[in-house]
Amino acid sequence: EPVSHVTARPSPNDILDWHYVLEGSEGTPFA
């Protein structure tokens, strides 16, 4: 099951190079 507020994907050119996004909860300055 996916983790809420987190997106992670490998680079299309290198499976060992990962890119990720962490989002804050709604209603916070980090959303």
N, C-alpha and C positions, 0 to 999 in steps of 0.2 A: 504494500500500500504506500502511495507517495506521501512524503512529509509535507505538511502544509507550510506555505511561505518559503519554500526552497525549490529552486530549479537548478539542475546540474546536467551538463552534457559534455561528452568528450569532443575535442577538436576534430574536425573532419580529416585533418592531415596526420594526427598523432593520437592514438588511443590513450597514451599516458599523460597527455596535456588536457586537463579538464577546466571548463569554464562554469561558473556558478553565479547565481543571483539569490541573495537573501532579502526577503521583504518583511517589513514590520507588520504588526497586527493593524487592522483597520482602526481608525480613530486615533492613531499615534502619528507623530511627525515623520516616522520612518515608513509609513505605508506607501 
